[in-house]
Amino acid sequence: MRHLLLTKTSTPVSPGWIFSLLEDYFTSRTQFVQSGKRKSTVLPNNCGVLQGAILSAHLFFPHTDDLISPNDCLYIKYADDMVVGHPLKNHTHLQCLKEGLNHVSAWSSDNGLQLNHEKSVLFVFHLRLSPSSPFSAILPNEVSSFRYLGVTLTSHLSFSQHIDTLFTKIRKLLRGTLFEIGCEFQVAQAYEFLVSTSV
């Protein structure tokens, strides 16, 4: 993947120093894992981008810049994530979505990237209840809700599940904070009640 990324950054319109900077950045890299005082063996890293490095997420953009939808599918790329979307009103739209997904799969294979099929889900937004989705042939793992960029989305675009999750986190955080500062239990419960009813 590094040679592809370097090739993509060495276009006639990009300054030569970018290529030199990235080439230097990728040369003789090593990495290790540390937990507390324990440290793994230092190993050479000769492929891919460096896990956890600030620059790695930014390198996703020039690497995927040539991934363009072959039709009117919507491609949303964020860090190392991607959403492929299309309004599904008829079977022609379904075919467009299939073509868009196949294009992503072929592009990934050609560009040294692997799709994570365990994290790939089919998510259909709809306003009415539907007994079964005719779109499950595209991706077998259709879900009715999922978390994307910190927001829990549901197929009916209801944010109640997201709000419930947020309230649970806030209550735990609040309870822990009040316990640490030594508030009495009744005062802590009253404060928690006031916060939850006012939000």
Sequence and secondary structure as in RCSB ss.txt:
>XXXX:A:sequence
MRHLLLTKTSTPVSPGWIFSLLEDYFTSRTQFVQSGKRKSTVLPNNCGVLQGAILSAHLFFPHTDDLISPNDCLY
IKYADDMVVGHPLKNHTHLQCLKEGLNHVSAWSSDNGLQLNHEKSVLFVFHLRLSPSSPFSAILPNEVSSFRYLG
VTLTSHLSFSQHIDTLFTKIRKLLRGTLFEIGCEFQVAQAYEFLVSTSV
>XXXX:A:secstr
 HHHHHHHH  TTS HHHHHHHHHHHTT EE  EETTEE   EE  SS  TT HHHHHHHHHHHTT   SSS EE
EEETTEEEEE   SSHHHHHHHHHHHHHHHHHHHHTT    TTT  B    SS  SS TTTTT S B SEEEETT
EEEETT   HHHHHHHHHHHHHHHHHHHHHTT  HHHHHHHHHHHHHH 
